[in-house]
Amino acid sequence: MRRSLQDTTCFIPNKNNSTVNTSIQNMIFLSVRRSLPWTGVTWFFRTLMAFVAVLLVLINYATPPALPSDHQDTTFLATKQTAADLTDLFVFESTDPNKVVLAMDFDPLIVSGATRPFDPSVLYQFKIDNTGDNIEDVVLQFNFNGTGSAQTVTVRGPSFPTKVGTQSTLFVPISGTGTLNTSFTINNNIKVFAGLRKDPFFFDLEQFFKIIPDRNYTLQPNPSSPFTVLTFRPVGQAQDTLAPFNVHSIIVELPRALLGTGKIGVWITSSVKTPRLPQGTFAQIERLAVPALNELFMNFNSHNNSNLQTPTTDAPNQSQFIRSFITAIGRPQGIADAVISVAIPDVIQADMSKPTGSYFGTQLGNNFGGRRPNDDVIDVTASVVFGSAVTNISTGAIPALTTDNVGPNNANFLTNFPYLGNPL
């Protein structure tokens, strides 16, 4: 969540919504390319950081341009390499008690009825630490092959990585290959789905950018501004900004024992090849785990630097942004201590020995933990940061910011694999 100074919504009158939706999408992604034509890494590091932003399509009369989640995390990902733009990570209990589900969403803001190809140049990975050192011990890798309707996805792992950190190489042998938008099973009784899904993330993102406008990548450069809007919209007026959109997803259901027998930490990465690295080596360009962590606390120009790091650097790096944000909103440092204790390092924690759980439950409830698609992660985070949840600290609380008044839509979820709802 972020603060806001001005209304970032740009309204475009519209008598034909489908036409406007397509034209706006084309405008926003005018520079999108499906490969990464770097002339050198220096150019990449100079790319302006951008906050997750979401193209808001108002169905009746208007279309605002961009809003947040971890959607459109930097200007580069929003405009040059959308296929590598990671939006959400989920780690949750399977309907089979012996299994766990990992799901990643990426390439956001796909309007209803539209399709986009998967990018063969991007390597997607689930990374799992099961020894507590914030270094991956188990990795699942995915890359896409071919073009058009003939595209397939190749799965490697779960296995020990051949490289750890921000550089990766492909595993051998391949665990399996399958067609898109269809569930298939690979080695070790692992079920896989890769394809188009309804975006499950729910949030009144439009109002969020009125609260914290400097997180909107379209407004950069824009230094952090004082709060001028101190409330989310009430029930009945709050809107789920992502409701009109689909997203690309990779969903895996696998035996828990393949990831670990106790507590694990999970994060996802997207990586591409670059001339600066040896042939066959991929460079990480985004990392994601805990929702709203970077987007709420981190100043915009630091997003890309965080994307290029690993969880081992989070304690000194991200903690400083959390403390600075809590100071800026006038709340005691006990709030920052609580956030840091459960959200740093930036991994989704889960306990494979526990049958079920709740969001942040590994840290706070001695349960499975993880994150389910219908967990209201925005309200959980907001109730701690702006309220007294967990800490019982009421000093400086801003009650009108403790909920965005948007809840999960059951139509966005399935009770069985692949669990994320069918696309619009």
N, C-alpha and C positions, 0 to 999 in steps of 0.2 A: 504494500500500500504506500501511497506517496502523497505529498502535499500539493496544494493548488492555489494559484493566484488568479488565474484567468480562465475563462471558459475556452477550452481547446477545441470545441466542436465547431466544425464548419458545415453549415447546412446547404444542401443542394436540392432545390425543388425538383420533384420527380413525379411524373405521371405514369411511368412505366418502370416499375421497380427492378425487374430482371435486367433491363437494358442498362440502367444506372449502376446496378451492382456490378455488372461485368465491366463497364467502363471505368468505374472507380478502382476495381481490382487491377485492371490493366495499368491504370495511372500509378497506383501505389507500387506495383511491381515492374515498372517500366524498365528498370535496369537489371532485373533478375536474370541470372545466368545459371546454367546447370553444371558448369565446371568452374574451376577457380583459376583464371588466367593471371596468376600473380606474375609480376615482373620482378618481384623480390619481396622478402618479408618486411622490409622497411616500410613500404607503402601500406601494408596491412596494419602495422602497428600505429600508423598515423590516422587510420580510420576513426572517425568520431564514435564514441561509445553511445549506445542508445538503450533506453529502457524498453522493456517489453511493451510493445504497443499493439493495439488491436484495431483493425479496420472495422468501424461500427456501421452496420447497415440498419437504418431505421426503416422498417418495412413500409410505412405509409407515405411519408413525405420527404424524407431526407436521409443523407448518408454522411456521417461524420468520419474523419479520416483515420485516426489511429489511437489505440488505447492499450492498457497493460495486463500482464500476468507474467509469465516469462516469455510471452509472445513478442517477437521483434526485440531481442535483448540488446542489440547494438545496431547502429546504422548499417554496418556492413552486412549483418545477417538479415536485416529487414529489406535491403535493396539489392544486394549482390549475390547472396547465397542462402536464399530462404529455405532450401532443402536441408541445410545444416542447422537451422534454427530450432533448438530443442525447447519444448514448452512445458512438459510435465513428466514427472516420474511417479509411478505407483508401485508399491510393494504390498501385497495383501494376501489373505488366506484364500486358498482354493476351495471349491466345493468338496474336493478330496482332501481329507485332513493330513495326508502324507505329502501334500504338494503345496507349492507356493506360486504366486503369479507375479511376474515382473512385466510392467507395461511402460513404454515410452511413447510420448507424442511429439511430433515435430512437423515442420513445414505448415504453419498455421494459416488461418484465414481463407480457407477454400470454400467458396460460396456454394450454395445448394445447386446440384446438377453439374458442377464443374469438375474436371479431372485435371490432375497434374502428373507428369511422369515422375517416377522415383529417380534420384540422381545416382548413377553408377560411380561417380567420383567420390562419394562420401562414405566413410566407414562409421557405422553406428555401434556403440558398445555399451553393455551393462558391465559395470565393474563392481566387484564385491570384495570387501575386506572382512575376513573372518578370524583375524588374529589381533585386532585392536590397535594396529599401528598406522591406520589410514592409508595403507598401500594395498593395491588390489592383489588378491590371492587367486581369484577366479574371475574369468572374463568370458562373456558371450559376445561374439562379433557377427555383424550382419552387413552384407553389401548386396547391391542390386545389379542385375545384369540385363542386357538387351534394351530394346526400345518398344514403345507402344504397348499393345495388348499382349505381346509376347514376353514382357518383362518377368523375371523370376527373382527370388531372394535366396542367397546362400547363407547358411548358418554355420558358424564354427564355434566349438566349445559346447558346454562349459569346460574350461581347461585352465591350467596355469598359463599366464601370459608369457610370451617370449620377450616382451619388453614391458616395463612398468613406467608410470609417469605420463608425460605429455606426448611421448612418441610411441607408436604402435606398429607392429607388423602382423600380417595375417597368419593364422594358425594353419597347420596341416595335421591331420586330414580334415576334410569337410565333414560336418556332422549330418548335413542334409540340405536339399534344395527343394523349394516349393513354388507354386504359382501364387500370384498376389490375390488378395481378397478372398482367400480360401484357407481354411484351417488344414494343417498337415502335421504329421508326426515324424520325428526324427529319432536318432539313437537315444537310448536310455529313457524311452517312454516320455519324451519331451514333445509337448504340443506347441505349435507355432502359428501365429497369424501375422501377416504384414499386409496392410492395405488401408483403405479409406474408412474412417470412423467419424461419428459425431463427436465434436470437441466436448469433452465432459467438464471442462473447467467452468465454474460459475462465479460471477463477480460483477458488481456494478462498476465497470471500469471507467465509464464516462464520468461518473461522479468522482471517482478516485483521482482523475486528472484535474478536476477542479480543486481537490484538496491539496494535491502535490503536483503541480503542472510541470515542474522541471524534470520529471521522470519520462516525459513524452519525447521520444526521439526526434519528432518533427519540430520541436521547439529548441533544439540545441544549436549553438551553445546557450545555456540558460542556467545561471547559478541558482542554488537553492534559495527559495523565497520564504518569507514568514507565512504562517498559516493565515489565510483570510476566509477560508471556508472550513467550518469546524463540525460539519455534520454530513452523514450519508443521507440519502433520500429515504423517506419513510416507507413503510410497507404500503404497497399499492402504487407507489411512484417509482420505487427502485426497479432497475432493469438489468436483466442478465445480458450483458453486452455480447457475449460469445454465442448466444442462442442460435443465430443464423448460420453458424459456420461449422465446417468439417475440418478434419486434421488427418495427417498420416500417422499411423500407429504401428508399432511392433509389440506384440504381446506373446509372452512365453509362460507356459504352465509346466513346471518341472518338479521332480522330487526334491523335498527340502534338503535332504542329505547331500545333494550335489553342491549346495552352497555353503553348508556348515551345519553344525549340530547345536550351536548356541547363538550368541549375539553376532549379528553381522551389520555392516554398513554398506549401503548401495548408492551408487551415483551413475550417471550416464554421460557419455561424451559423443561428440561428432568430430571427425577428423578428415583431413584431405592430404593429398600428396603435394609436395612443394619442391622446387629445384634446389632449395637449400639443404635438403636432407638426402641421404642415400636412397637410391631407387628401391621401391617397395616399402618405404617407411612413410607413415602417415603422421601429420602434425595435428594435435588437438586444437580446435578453434572454438568449441564451446563445451562447458561442463555445467551440469545441473543436478540438483537433488531437492533440498528443502524449498518448498514453494514460498515465494514472496520474500525470501531472505535478502538477496541482493537488491531486489526491486524496491523494497521498503527502506532498507537501512543504508545502502551504499550510494554514495554520490555518483551521478550518472557517468562521469568520465572515467570511473574506475571499473566499470563492468567488464570491459574487454580484458583488462589485466587479470581480473579474477578468473575469467574464462580460460586463460592460458596457464593457470596454475593447477595444483592438485590439493586434495584435502589436507595434506601435511602442512600447508602454509596458512590454513584458515584461522588458527588461533591468534597469531600475531596480526594477520591482515584484516579479516572481516570483523574481528572483535572491536577494533578501533572505530569502525564505521557505526557499529551498534551503539557504542558508548557516546559517540558524537551526536547521533540522532536523538538518543534519549535525553541528552543535555539540551539539545536544540528545542525540544518540545516541552522542556521544563519539568521533567519527571525525575525521580530519584534514581541513583545508579543501581539500586536493588532490582529495578526493572531490567536493566541491561544485564546484570548478573544472571537473572533467571533465563533470559533469552539465550545468552551465551552457553549456559549450562545444558540446554536441550538442543540447540540448533547449530552449535559449533563442535566438531567440524561439519561442513556442509555435506552430510550424507543422510539418507533415510535409514534409520536404525530399526532393526527387526530382530526378534528372538525366535529362532527356529524351534526351540524347545517348548514354546508356548502355543496353545491351540488357537486362540483368538486375541484380538487386541484393539487398541484405539490409537488415534494420532498422538504421537509423542509418548505412547504408552510404554515403550521400552525404557525410557528415561524416567517417567513419572508414575507409572502404574504397574510395573513388574509384569507386563503382559507382552503379547506379540509385537505391539507397536505398529510400524509400517505406515502406509497411507493408502486408504481405499478411495476409489474415484468419487464416491459421494461424501467423503469427509469434508466438512466445511472449514477448510484450512484458513481461509481469510478471517472468519469470525474467531477461530481459536487464537490466531496471532494477534488480531486487533484487541481481543479482550484482555490479553496480557499486556500489550504495549500501551494501550490507551485506557485500560481499566485496571481491575485489581485481581483478575484471575491468576491463580497459581501463587502469586506473591502476597496477596491480601494488602497490598500497598495502594491506598486511595489518593495519596498526595498528588496533585496535578492531573488527576484523571480527566479524560474528555469522554464522557459517557456516550455522546452522539456518534463517536467514531469506533465504538466497540463492536458494531455489526453493520454490514452493508445491506442487511435486510433482503438478501438474495439467498435462497436455499437450493439444494440439488433438485434436479428434474429427473424423476424416475425413468422418463422416456429415454434418457441419455445412457442408461445402463441395462445390461442383460444379466440374468441370473446365472448363466453358464458361459463357458468359453465361447467367444473371446471377451466377454464381460463388458466391453465398451459398446455403446449403442450403435445401431445401424446408421449409416450416413443419411443426411437429408437429401 
